Amino acid sequence: MTADHVTSSESAESPQRGRGSGIALLVIASCQLMVVLDITIVNIALPHIQSSLGFSTENLSWVINAYTLTFGGLLLLGGRSGDILGRRRMFMFGVLLFVFASLLGGLSQDAWQLLAARALQGVGGAIASPTALSLITTTFREGPERNRAFGVFAAVSAGGSAIGLLAGGILVEWLDWRWVFFVNVPIGLLIVLATPRYIKESERHPGHFDLLGALTSTLGMVLLVYGFIRASEKGWSNPLTLASFGAAVVFLIAFIAVERRSRQPITPLWMFRDRNRSGVYAMMLSLSAAIFGMFFFLTLFVQNILGFSPLKAGFAFLPVSVIIAIGAGVASNLLPRWGPKPFMAVGAILAALGLGWLTLTDVNSTYLGSVLGPTLVFGFGMGLQFVSLTLMAVSGVQPKDTGAASGILNATQQVGGSLGLSVLVTVFGTASRNEATDQVANFLKTATPAQQLQFRRTGQLPAPWSSQVLTSGISGAFVAAAAFAVVAALVALIVIQVRPSDLERLQGGAAAMTPVDGAGDAEGASAGATPVGESDTRDGGGGPSAPG
């Protein structure tokens, strides 16, 4: 790409104000909501999809995995594409691709058609999501205005899973399973029509695509996720499981080697020298595992144990979305005064407490007595954290690298969720099998001859014995999910450090205008900001520090 293709920094990077900026935030947040909720909106429709398209129980999981694998695996490339080709341009392309794939998914007549459409949806989401986050940094001025925008973005990202469950229940019960895909079409088209009017194009930075880095990172993450999924289905000693893990290690090592030698890497490794940014990525991995697991297993619990319909199950998760939004609002307003660390630590601790409380659920539990309280504690904690995590991930990053920074954050969220969920499913399976041994013995002691004959035919325990097995497995999974949240809390307490310049930047002070490692407009970067290669070593810990 030549210099004459690069737009003026002054026009492309200058923040918007007034009503236009509010609509711009609505457009960006709507895109993120559409992409995020698509991970869970399909969950409630799975039984209907299975009967309609003839999926086996084992292959049905790929309706979810085809999306999350391509989404998580291509996020880094999607973020970088916005840096090089223009974020608004790639944002619109990603949304259009997502809309087209959603239409194909709703029209699918065979299982392979739906899986292909889901994978294509993941590609579109991988382009749209990181460019949406990057557009916030170029649309809103650093300080309170950007804090509020990140608060909205983080609330949408965190609450999208719960909203997806509610929307899925409504669409499946009132219309048809195909509408969980069709609903994206009008929303996406409205986003594309509004984008050119309310969002300015970002500066296009000369460069090239690190295709080898993109290929090795994508294959490495996809194989790693597949290895965990395979382990949960076939066991850790399965040859294909071991081969997947081995190949993943090879590709990820190759990815690091490629990035160290590349002049324009898809993932600038200097970002990981900043202990705060590395800590944020570690926290996002752990917390995504916790939140994916919470929604997955509570969906099973409320439908299979409490007997909720799809619509009622969707409404059961609505309070979680509300409390996440409240937590995000509290954090975004108080961040300039206290900094992000208290919200990270307290939020992770609350999430762990909520998940620990959920381990007490059993066959006699009720929604009001055993589910609502812990999910509200968990949701408020997650709302506190996501604003802080998002801000810390992109703080002090040069404009040309914000796509890569946001791509890493999104990738850790999706890959962490997929990996974590696979681990939790494995824990669930082990706990369920152990409980099943006891319950089979109890069943054979008290069952009627007809019940015993049916059990020998099907191998399935009837209620209430099967409910005991399911709740035992779910409780074990919540223990593991709580452990993930505890890890995140420890990272927040031990690793994260907030410097005076960080507080000044959150308040929109001098540090926000002339950041050390180049965040802000190109004019500020050329006026004396420290080069990227040196910015991480000036204060020993790396990352942004106040200008001298």
Summary of the structure (lengths in Angstrom):
residues: 548
radius of gyration: 23.5
end to end distance: 35.1
largest distance: 85.3
contacts: 2131
relative contact order: 0.13
helix: 79%
strand: 0%
